[in-house]
Amino acid sequence: MPTSNPLYDALFAPLADRDSRLLIQADGSEVTGSAFHALIARAANALRAAGVQPGERVAVQIAKSPEALAIYAATVAIGAAFLPLNTAYTPPEVGYFLDNATPRLFLCEPAKAASTAEVARLSTLMTLDSKGGGSFGADMSAAASDFTPEGRAPSDLAAILYTSGTTGRSKGAMLTHANLLSNAETLAGLWRFTSSDVLLHALPIFHTHGLFVASNVSLLTGGTMIFLPGFDLETVLRLLPQATALMGVPTFYTRLLDDSRFDRAATAHMRLFVSGSAPLLAETHRQFEDRTGHRILERYGMTETNMNTSNPYDGERRAGTVGIPLPGVELRIMAEGREVAQGEVGVIEVRGPNVFAGYWQMPEKTREELREDGWFITGDLGQRDADGYVQIVGRAKDLVISGGFNIYPIEVEMLLDEAPGVLESAVVGLPHPDFGEAVFAVLVPKKGETVDVGAVLDGLRDKLARFKQPKAAVVLAELPRNTMGKVQKAELRKTYAEWFKP
């Protein structure tokens, strides 16, 4: 039985003796490393009191807060697997994840307890709010502030994150201690993070970017985080002078550029701006450099692998590319069973210590996408130039990434097809200056009937998380199809490519 706990030992154990600040909150209050470690201990003891055993799952749909981050750490520390869920998910959506993952414990905000109770029937349901209140918050407050972590092997699960699948049903990517720790170590070195860094953290922590890239890298290197509940322009501009680094999605940067106060003087002290989770428009790259003198570092990752490539810290950061493979990560571009030549397009495959262990309770899907020799078939289409820089040119599975969140069209289409007057629908992602991509729907009416676009979109409000809902829709007499009857989504994307252009 292992006596160490790789991820806890590297990220959280050092906090026990750290009296310097770890987290700076929006109101200016601070949490020291030792105070946060005590919070982890109380959370770990509360999790154990709730019956959570090593190897079991802890699912959470809670607001971002120091307590929420401590529960992630505590789950890892007691040998369970952390399962964060988007706070925008509706109860039916949450129900799927809980039925599939069967967590021992499900934490939600007190206001959602009544609406979530039925879908959480297989789990113990407890509550936690953004201020540490709720039933689990009370248990944490009453718990002891010392504990002994559970021994885990590097191959043991640390987290399960759900991602979209080819059927439209989400798949639980199983991430091990070794997966998460190896990626944090690589990124910390590559991006030159040290204990002197102050990371402005405005990302959600139910997502790979905010939880496993931003938080883990900062924790590993002993840095400080300005820990904001979300991206608020005024708050970010107010606190930016205290920071040295910012990790964001394209939306962050377009909103900052829309404000004249964001200029060279406002960013003179900054060391690094990183963007990911969605494509960054080349125009945004140019505007950012012209305005600030900084060049955004863009990288490429996914739920199943964390980060795979990055533009260099030193050297050319090329707009429209996601850089080169990370140290220790192999990348190849394949088509028809062979690796393609430089400049040719194919499906990106990656292999390395960052690649996940498979999909939770989906062995067939795991075999389809994770080869026996360790190569993971990403489903993303890409090409590589003469200098090894990778460009993502599309997604083989038509996945839409809006504001950093994955949306699979079939999930939206199934609901649109049920709307009054709708015969069928097609959903695509279109370029959007703020979100990278925006969800766009094409609706075909039933014969002799008309479709009220506004009513159809309004009908999705209580059925889908807001980020999945189409931002616009049009009505066509029929969808474009090929000779095999397959809908030509590429044609739709081309036809409506300018829809969201300013």
NORQUI-V207610 format. One record per residue. RES is the residue in one letter. PSI is psi in whole degrees, 0 to 359 (999 if undefined). Layout:
res->(RES	RES)
psi->(PSI	PSI)
This chain:
res->(M	P	T	S	N	P	L	Y	D	A	L	F	A	P	L	A	D	R	D	S	R	L	L	I	Q	A	D	G	S	E	V	T	G	S	A	F	H	A	L	I	A	R	A	A	N	A	L	R	A	A	G	V	Q	P	G	E	R	V	A	V	Q	I	A	K	S	P	E	A	L	A	I	Y	A	A	T	V	A	I	G	A	A	F	L	P	L	N	T	A	Y	T	P	P	E	V	G	Y	F	L	D	N	A	T	P	R	L	F	L	C	E	P	A	K	A	A	S	T	A	E	V	A	R	L	S	T	L	M	T	L	D	S	K	G	G	G	S	F	G	A	D	M	S	A	A	A	S	D	F	T	P	E	G	R	A	P	S	D	L	A	A	I	L	Y	T	S	G	T	T	G	R	S	K	G	A	M	L	T	H	A	N	L	L	S	N	A	E	T	L	A	G	L	W	R	F	T	S	S	D	V	L	L	H	A	L	P	I	F	H	T	H	G	L	F	V	A	S	N	V	S	L	L	T	G	G	T	M	I	F	L	P	G	F	D	L	E	T	V	L	R	L	L	P	Q	A	T	A	L	M	G	V	P	T	F	Y	T	R	L	L	D	D	S	R	F	D	R	A	A	T	A	H	M	R	L	F	V	S	G	S	A	P	L	L	A	E	T	H	R	Q	F	E	D	R	T	G	H	R	I	L	E	R	Y	G	M	T	E	T	N	M	N	T	S	N	P	Y	D	G	E	R	R	A	G	T	V	G	I	P	L	P	G	V	E	L	R	I	M	A	E	G	R	E	V	A	Q	G	E	V	G	V	I	E	V	R	G	P	N	V	F	A	G	Y	W	Q	M	P	E	K	T	R	E	E	L	R	E	D	G	W	F	I	T	G	D	L	G	Q	R	D	A	D	G	Y	V	Q	I	V	G	R	A	K	D	L	V	I	S	G	G	F	N	I	Y	P	I	E	V	E	M	L	L	D	E	A	P	G	V	L	E	S	A	V	V	G	L	P	H	P	D	F	G	E	A	V	F	A	V	L	V	P	K	K	G	E	T	V	D	V	G	A	V	L	D	G	L	R	D	K	L	A	R	F	K	Q	P	K	A	A	V	V	L	A	E	L	P	R	N	T	M	G	K	V	Q	K	A	E	L	R	K	T	Y	A	E	W	F	K	P)
psi->(124	144	345	167	94	309	317	314	322	320	322	325	320	344	339	326	17	114	352	165	141	313	135	124	169	327	4	348	152	151	122	166	316	323	321	322	323	324	319	315	316	321	319	317	324	322	316	322	333	359	8	126	157	138	346	173	144	112	139	140	79	160	151	129	167	323	319	318	323	327	324	310	318	323	315	317	325	6	14	178	129	133	88	140	142	131	347	349	141	163	318	323	316	322	321	314	318	321	324	318	341	60	150	322	139	123	130	173	147	324	341	359	315	316	340	348	317	317	343	21	336	357	162	126	123	169	154	130	180	346	7	8	181	173	319	324	321	319	321	315	327	350	161	154	22	152	168	121	159	137	136	153	157	331	356	151	138	332	158	122	135	140	161	150	173	337	354	350	135	150	139	107	122	117	128	169	315	320	307	319	318	319	319	318	317	313	322	318	317	321	7	37	140	179	348	349	144	111	123	110	97	9	156	158	23	14	150	316	308	324	310	339	295	303	311	318	316	317	318	325	3	23	187	147	130	103	94	147	338	186	109	122	313	318	318	315	326	321	349	323	341	348	161	343	152	129	130	177	165	326	319	313	324	323	322	319	339	352	125	341	341	99	193	322	321	340	10	329	352	146	325	135	124	141	144	190	342	156	138	123	142	326	324	318	310	314	320	316	319	321	320	339	354	149	122	137	115	142	175	128	182	168	319	344	355	223	142	322	164	144	154	152	310	133	182	125	105	121	141	357	163	18	209	163	144	154	131	353	126	143	134	156	120	147	128	42	8	157	130	164	163	132	344	154	139	187	131	132	145	154	137	180	346	345	132	171	355	179	134	121	28	69	325	316	324	315	328	325	343	107	157	333	11	352	129	128	105	332	355	140	133	174	160	137	184	337	6	359	136	137	129	122	352	181	123	336	12	25	137	132	110	119	23	357	140	134	124	124	324	329	320	318	321	324	322	322	341	353	151	129	353	125	311	169	164	135	132	165	132	150	134	130	338	317	2	300	152	146	130	135	142	125	137	123	154	153	128	3	161	158	127	102	316	317	322	314	322	328	348	350	322	2	338	147	149	322	342	344	137	138	347	162	153	163	128	154	328	159	145	133	157	185	340	1	4	135	132	84	331	324	320	317	322	316	319	19	331	3	315	8	137	999)
